[in-house]
Amino acid sequence: MTTQTPPPSTRPTILIVEDDANLRMGLRDNLRDEGYDVTDAPSAKDAAPHLQSRVFDLLILDVMLPGEDGYSFCRRLRAEGVKSMVLMLTARSLEDDLVRGFEAGAQDYLTKPYRLRELLARVQALVRRAGTAPPRVMTFGTFTLDLGRRAVLRADGSEVDLTRTEFDLLAFLLRHRDRALPRGEILDAVWGRDVVVDPRTVDNFVSNLKKKLGWTSTSGFTIHTLRGVGYRMEVLSGGPS
């Protein structure tokens, strides 16, 4: 039997180099949920084989890596001709540290602790500069959600009238479909951490979404209520285009 090599991914490729396992895995999972093809490594040494075998659109480098630090690693990669966009993560926000990162060849710099929404926005901007972008159109049942137009369309092309928050909530649920999403995580992502909102507000918005979408058991998607936790969206037919 002849073994065929699978075709390369058409999704934006990201390499995370972060020694904190919890941060690395959390960031990896969130980026994968956003539609990126993500690889991760705990050090510059461990990242080297990945960089030798493929080209990445974006490198996310922690500054305080064991062995070779993020600055030196980035500087060496640039000297070797690596053209990937670089986002550096650091616990320090001093101007000298920022300048050092940019001088090493990074395009952007984010200080820990960072907000997930801000990191995702910066990642999206950098992969766009690299010439790629995650899927902007997703389908669920007979509906299409267009992130670029910020519109939800029915099969006949008519638009569902959603408020800004309703659209953001639906997009978040859809991007993270098949995951159990606690109400707190939904509130942080959709309303923002600086906004004080009753967790039950999510329940009201989900209910309104179902009504506006005319949801029934045959709709091809569902938003499951997870008692004491939050919600999980499941797409029974269709998916990201």
C-alpha positions in Angstrom: 0.0 0.0 0.0 1.3 3.4 -1.0 1.3 6.0 1.8 0.2 9.4 0.6 1.4 12.6 2.2 -1.5 14.7 3.3 -1.9 18.1 1.7 -0.4 21.0 3.7 -2.8 23.0 5.8 -4.2 26.1 4.3 -4.8 27.6 7.7 -2.4 30.2 9.1 0.4 28.5 10.9 1.6 29.6 14.4 4.5 28.3 16.6 4.2 29.1 20.3 7.5 28.9 22.3 6.5 29.2 26.0 8.0 27.3 28.9 5.0 27.6 31.2 3.0 24.5 30.3 -0.4 25.8 31.4 0.0 29.1 29.5 1.3 27.3 26.5 -1.5 24.8 26.3 -4.2 27.3 27.0 -2.9 29.6 24.3 -2.6 26.7 21.9 -6.1 25.6 22.5 -7.6 29.1 22.1 -5.7 29.7 18.9 -6.8 26.4 17.5 -10.4 27.2 18.3 -9.9 30.4 16.3 -9.0 28.4 13.2 -5.2 28.5 13.3 -2.8 25.6 12.8 -0.8 25.7 16.0 2.4 23.9 17.1 4.1 24.5 20.4 7.4 24.0 22.2 8.7 24.8 25.7 12.1 26.2 24.6 14.1 27.5 21.7 16.0 24.1 21.5 12.7 22.2 21.2 11.3 24.7 18.7 14.3 24.2 16.3 13.1 20.9 14.7 9.7 22.5 13.9 11.3 25.5 12.3 13.5 23.3 10.2 10.6 21.3 8.9 8.1 24.0 8.0 7.5 27.7 7.6 5.3 29.5 10.1 3.3 32.6 9.5 3.7 33.7 13.1 6.0 32.9 16.0 4.8 33.7 19.6 7.9 33.8 21.8 8.1 34.2 25.5 11.0 36.4 26.5 12.0 34.4 29.6 12.8 31.0 28.0 15.1 28.4 29.6 18.5 28.3 27.9 18.3 30.7 25.0 16.0 33.6 25.9 13.4 35.0 23.5 15.5 38.0 22.5 18.5 36.0 21.5 16.3 33.4 19.8 14.5 36.0 17.7 17.8 37.7 16.8 19.3 34.4 15.7 16.3 33.4 13.6 16.4 36.8 11.8 20.1 36.2 11.1 19.3 32.8 9.7 16.7 34.4 7.3 13.5 33.4 9.1 10.8 35.8 7.9 7.9 34.8 10.1 6.1 37.5 12.0 7.0 37.5 15.7 4.9 38.4 18.7 6.9 38.5 22.0 5.3 37.9 25.4 6.9 39.2 28.6 6.1 40.0 32.2 8.1 43.2 31.9 6.8 46.5 30.3 9.8 48.8 30.6 10.5 50.8 27.6 14.0 49.4 27.3 12.5 45.8 27.1 10.1 46.9 24.4 12.9 48.5 22.4 15.1 45.4 22.8 12.3 43.2 21.5 11.8 45.3 18.4 15.6 45.5 17.8 15.7 41.7 17.9 13.3 41.6 15.0 9.8 41.3 16.6 6.8 43.0 15.0 4.7 43.2 18.2 5.1 43.0 22.0 2.5 42.0 24.6 2.9 42.3 28.4 1.6 39.6 30.7 -1.0 39.2 32.1 -2.7 39.9 28.8 -6.4 39.8 27.8 -7.3 37.0 25.5 -9.3 39.3 23.2 -6.3 41.6 22.8 -3.9 38.8 22.1 -6.3 37.3 19.5 -6.7 40.7 17.8 -2.9 41.2 17.6 -2.4 37.6 16.3 -5.1 38.3 13.6 -3.4 41.5 12.6 0.0 39.8 12.3 -1.1 36.8 10.2 -3.0 39.3 8.0 0.4 41.1 7.5 1.9 37.7 6.7 -0.6 37.2 3.9 -3.0 34.8 5.6 -6.0 35.0 7.8 -8.3 32.6 9.7 -11.7 31.7 8.2 -14.0 34.7 8.1 -17.2 32.9 7.1 -18.8 30.1 9.1 -22.0 28.1 8.4 -24.3 26.5 11.0 -27.5 24.8 9.9 -29.0 27.0 7.1 -27.3 30.1 8.3 -24.0 31.8 7.4 -22.1 34.1 9.8 -19.8 36.5 8.0 -17.2 38.0 10.4 -16.0 40.6 7.9 -19.5 42.0 7.2 -20.6 41.3 10.7 -23.8 39.8 9.3 -25.8 36.6 9.8 -27.6 35.5 6.6 -30.4 33.0 6.1 -30.4 30.5 3.2 -32.5 32.9 1.1 -29.9 35.7 1.6 -31.9 37.8 4.0 -30.1 39.1 7.1 -31.0 38.3 10.7 -31.4 41.5 12.7 -28.9 41.1 15.6 -27.5 43.7 18.0 -23.7 44.1 18.3 -23.6 42.0 21.4 -25.9 39.3 20.0 -23.6 39.0 17.0 -20.4 38.9 19.1 -22.0 36.2 21.4 -23.1 34.1 18.4 -19.6 34.4 16.8 -17.9 33.4 20.0 -20.1 30.4 20.6 -19.6 29.3 17.0 -15.9 29.7 16.9 -15.7 27.7 20.1 -18.3 25.1 19.1 -18.2 21.7 20.9 -16.5 23.3 23.9 -18.1 23.8 27.3 -18.0 27.5 27.8 -18.5 28.8 31.4 -20.6 31.9 31.7 -17.6 33.8 33.1 -15.5 33.1 30.0 -18.3 34.1 27.8 -18.8 37.4 29.7 -15.0 38.2 29.5 -14.9 37.5 25.8 -18.1 39.2 24.7 -18.7 42.0 27.3 -15.1 42.5 28.5 -13.5 42.1 31.8 -13.9 45.7 32.8 -17.7 45.5 32.4 -19.8 44.3 35.4 -22.6 42.2 34.1 -24.8 39.7 35.9 -23.8 36.2 34.7 -27.5 35.5 34.0 -27.4 38.1 31.3 -25.8 35.4 29.1 -28.9 33.3 29.6 -31.2 36.1 28.3 -29.0 36.8 25.3 -28.9 33.1 24.4 -32.6 32.9 24.6 -33.0 35.9 22.4 -30.6 34.5 19.9 -32.6 31.3 19.6 -35.8 33.3 19.0 -34.2 35.5 16.3 -32.8 32.5 14.6 -36.1 30.6 14.8 -34.4 27.7 16.4 -36.1 24.3 16.5 -34.9 20.8 17.1 -34.4 20.4 13.3 -32.4 23.6 12.8 -29.1 21.8 12.2 -27.4 23.3 15.3 -28.1 23.7 18.9 -26.9 25.7 21.9 -26.8 23.4 24.9 -27.4 24.7 28.4 -24.9 23.2 30.8 -26.5 23.5 34.2 -24.3 25.3 36.7 -21.6 25.9 34.0 -22.7 27.7 30.9 -23.2 26.8 27.2 -21.9 24.6 24.4 -22.8 25.1 20.8 -23.0 22.1 18.5 -23.3 22.3 14.8 -25.1 19.2 13.5 -24.7 20.1 9.8 -22.4 22.6 8.1 -19.3 24.0 9.7 -16.6 26.6 9.0 -16.1 27.2 5.3 
